[in-house]
């Protein structure tokens, strides 16, 4: 199933899904992938994946009970 194909020259860095740098196809279930080498599920060429994670923190006051 093709979800999206990058156009020639489009950047494959910092996307919400892993994209094959050769054929431009989105790799299914990217969230399950970790840093390492993978074979594209479409063109079967090997590529390296590097993940970047950004965290945000929120705090709230707790109501005091007596």
N, C-alpha and C positions, 0 to 999 in steps of 0.2 A: 504494500500500500504506500503510495507516494503522498507524503504530507506537504512537502515543500522542496523545491530544488533551487539552490543558489544559482545566480547568474554568473557567467564568467567574470572574474575580477572582483566579485564580492568577497568581503572579509569573512573568514571562518573563526575569528576571535571573539570571545565574550558574547556568545549567543545563548539563548535560553535552552536550546537543544544542541546536542552534538551533531555536527555537520561534517560529512566526509570532505576533506580538502581536495580530493580528486574529482569526484563526480557531483558533489554538491547536495547529495541526498541526506535528509535528516535521519539519524539513527534512532530506531524505536527505543522507548523506555530509557532515555538518556539519564534520568535521575538515578537509575540503578548502576550506572557505569562509574568506575573509579579511575584514577590516574593509571595509565599504562598503554600498552599496544593493543589495537583492535583491528579486525578485518571488517571492512565496510560490508554491510548486509546487502548492498546492491551491486557494486562493482568488484567486490572482494579484494580490493587493494588494502594493504596494511597502512594504518596511520597511528600517530601517537595522540593520546588524549590527556590534557591537563585540566583539572577542575579548579575552580576558584569559588570559595564560599565567603559570603559576607553575613555577619550577624548583627542584629539590632537588639538592644535591651530596653525594656520599659520597667519603670517602678511606679508603685501607687502607695499612697498612705493607707495604713490600716486603721480602721476605727477602733478606738480604745474601748474595751468593755470593763466595767467595774464589778 
